[in-house]
């Protein structure tokens, strides 16, 4: 993940006149945000799986009620 965030940031830093400390902080914040986003995406996938199972169970129960 560090390489993914670092390469685009290095190019941006090469064109920048900002102090190096700010560049490093920017890279670290980008990495941190990507980790948080990856966690949220994973959690959403897990929730989608649970919702899918619950929808199947609801369908089965509705089928039993219709009999």
C-alpha positions in Angstrom: 0.0 0.0 0.0 2.9 2.3 0.7 4.2 2.0 -2.9 0.7 2.7 -4.3 0.5 5.9 -2.4 4.1 6.9 -2.6 4.6 6.8 -6.4 2.0 9.5 -7.3 3.0 11.5 -4.3 6.7 11.5 -5.3 5.7 13.0 -8.7 3.7 15.7 -7.0 6.4 16.4 -4.5 8.9 16.8 -7.4 6.8 19.6 -8.8 6.1 21.2 -5.5 7.9 24.0 -3.7 6.4 23.1 -0.3 8.7 22.0 2.6 9.6 18.3 2.7 7.9 17.9 6.1 4.5 18.8 4.6 5.1 16.4 1.8 5.8 13.5 4.2 2.7 14.4 6.2 0.7 14.3 3.0 2.0 10.9 2.0 1.3 9.5 5.5 -2.2 10.9 5.5 -2.9 9.4 2.1 -1.7 6.0 3.3 -3.8 6.3 6.4 -6.9 7.3 4.5 -6.4 4.4 2.0 -6.3 2.0 4.9 -9.5 3.4 6.4 -11.2 3.2 3.0 -10.1 -0.4 2.5 -11.5 -1.3 5.9 -14.8 0.4 5.1 -15.0 -1.4 1.8 -14.3 -4.8 3.5 -17.0 -4.1 6.2 -19.5 -3.1 3.5 -18.9 -6.4 1.7 -19.4 -8.3 4.9 -22.7 -6.5 5.5 -23.8 -7.1 2.0 -23.3 -10.8 2.5 -25.3 -10.8 5.7 -28.1 -8.8 4.1 -28.1 -11.3 1.2 -28.5 -14.3 3.6 -31.3 -12.5 5.5 -33.1 -11.7 2.3 -32.9 -15.4 1.4 -34.4 -16.4 4.8 -37.2 -13.9 4.4 -38.0 -15.4 1.0 -38.1 -18.9 2.5 -40.4 -17.7 5.3 -42.7 -15.8 2.9 -42.9 -19.0 0.8 -44.0 -21.0 3.9 -46.7 -18.4 4.7 -48.1 -18.6 1.2 -48.7 -22.4 1.5 
